[in-house]
């Protein structure tokens, strides 16, 4: 069971595709996470296939109670801010300080369930199974379902207004394909791009090996400040709220795409 599956990666677009053949999900700003459960054992993998189970031991322990003998979930690991919007700087700080109990796992696809390979199924069928599984897993305090909507443009507008990263649109009849795939399309909001200009500039400079230490210190100080303002602590008795921006999108984007 514990064989990493290369994730499906959306292509970048300038506009949200329209039509009944598409469903649309909010793009959450976090780390891609693949959750593997086999009996009582859970392993967690990063986007590149690195084993993060020990690094996120408290999450792995909580996810052991997923109500299925075996399952593989495609998800996003996020730090829900005080306003419900994922906070990437605080996520990095929480992981660095081994505070995984303050993180949340938002699942958006189901690749395997109780011995059945679901990847060949259309997205609509996989989502239906995932929705049922998450509903049954209501006692798993860190696990949530990423909502799906029929009106992608309305969702993008709400994401723009609330500072979310963007929208991922997916063909409802498509199977799960590893690697870059045109069945999934991502559009990022202007607000998010503007708010993260410095972050990506530093990333590029760091790759070149020339990041000024003073700028890195400023980023770390800002991450600590945002972390302190955005604590959730689900492991201490509470559940994170579903992002307010997504709840607003549910009303704005009309009916759920299932």
QUIZI-V197241 format. One record per backbone hydrogen bond with DSSP energy under -0.5 kcal/mol. CO is the residue of the C=O (numbers start at 1). NH is the residue of the N-H. E is the energy in kcal/mol with one decimal. If there is no record, write none. Layout:
<<CO/NH/E> <CO/NH/E>>
This chain:
<<1/3/-2.0> <2/4/-0.6> <4/6/-0.5> <7/179/-2.5> <9/181/-2.6> <11/186/-3.0> <19/22/-1.5> <21/172/-2.8> <23/170/-3.0> <24/149/-3.0> <25/168/-2.9> <26/28/-0.7> <27/165/-0.9> <27/166/-0.9> <28/30/-1.1> <31/77/-3.8> <32/47/-0.5> <33/35/-0.5> <33/75/-2.4> <34/36/-0.6> <34/45/-2.3> <35/37/-0.5> <35/73/-2.4> <36/43/-2.5> <37/71/-2.1> <38/41/-1.8> <41/38/-2.9> <43/36/-2.8> <44/52/-2.9> <44/53/-0.6> <45/34/-2.6> <46/49/-1.7> <50/46/-2.4> <50/52/-0.7> <52/56/-2.1> <54/57/-1.2> <56/59/-0.6> <56/60/-2.5> <57/61/-2.4> <58/62/-1.7> <59/63/-2.6> <60/64/-0.6> <61/64/-0.7> <62/65/-1.4> <63/66/-1.6> <66/68/-2.5> <69/39/-3.6> <70/114/-3.3> <71/37/-3.0> <72/111/-2.6> <72/112/-1.1> <73/35/-2.5> <73/75/-0.5> <74/108/-2.6> <74/109/-1.5> <75/33/-2.8> <76/78/-0.6> <76/106/-2.8> <77/31/-2.2> <78/80/-0.6> <78/104/-2.7> <79/87/-2.9> <81/84/-2.0> <83/244/-0.7> <85/81/-1.9> <86/88/-0.6> <87/91/-1.8> <88/92/-2.3> <89/93/-1.9> <90/94/-2.7> <91/95/-2.3> <92/96/-2.0> <93/97/-1.9> <94/99/-3.1> <95/98/-1.2> <99/102/-1.8> <100/103/-1.9> <101/234/-0.8> <101/235/-1.1> <104/78/-2.7> <104/106/-0.6> <105/107/-0.7> <105/144/-2.7> <106/76/-2.1> <107/146/-2.7> <109/74/-2.3> <111/118/-2.1> <111/119/-0.9> <112/72/-1.9> <113/116/-1.7> <116/113/-2.2> <116/118/-0.7> <118/121/-1.5> <119/176/-2.9> <122/125/-0.7> <122/126/-2.0> <123/127/-3.1> <124/128/-1.6> <125/129/-1.8> <126/130/-2.5> <127/131/-2.8> <128/132/-1.7> <129/133/-2.3> <130/134/-2.8> <131/135/-1.9> <132/136/-2.0> <133/137/-1.3> <135/138/-0.8> <137/140/-2.2> <139/141/-1.0> <140/143/-1.4> <142/105/-3.3> <144/107/-3.1> <148/257/-1.9> <149/24/-2.5> <150/152/-0.9> <151/155/-1.8> <152/156/-2.4> <153/157/-2.1> <154/158/-2.0> <155/159/-2.6> <156/160/-2.5> <157/161/-2.1> <158/162/-1.6> <159/163/-0.6> <159/164/-2.0> <160/163/-0.7> <165/189/-2.2> <166/27/-2.9> <167/169/-0.5> <167/187/-2.6> <168/25/-2.7> <169/185/-2.9> <170/23/-2.5> <171/174/-1.1> <172/124/-2.4> <174/123/-1.1> <175/177/-0.6> <179/9/-2.5> <181/11/-0.7> <181/184/-1.2> <183/171/-2.1> <184/11/-2.3> <185/169/-3.5> <186/13/-2.5> <187/167/-2.6> <189/193/-2.1> <190/194/-2.6> <191/195/-2.1> <192/196/-1.5> <194/197/-1.0> <196/200/-2.1> <197/201/-2.1> <198/202/-2.5> <199/203/-1.7> <200/204/-2.2> <201/205/-2.2> <202/206/-2.8> <203/207/-1.9> <204/208/-1.2> <205/210/-2.0> <206/209/-1.5> <210/212/-0.5> <212/216/-1.8> <213/217/-2.3> <214/218/-1.8> <215/219/-2.0> <216/220/-2.3> <217/221/-2.6> <218/222/-2.4> <219/223/-2.3> <220/224/-2.3> <221/225/-2.3> <222/226/-2.6> <223/227/-2.4> <224/228/-2.4> <225/229/-1.3> <226/230/-0.6> <227/230/-1.2> <233/236/-1.7> <233/238/-0.8> <234/237/-1.5> <243/246/-0.7> <243/247/-2.0> <244/248/-2.4> <245/249/-1.7> <246/250/-1.8> <247/251/-1.1> <248/252/-2.3> <249/253/-3.8> <251/254/-0.6> <253/150/-0.5> <253/151/-0.6> <255/150/-1.2>>
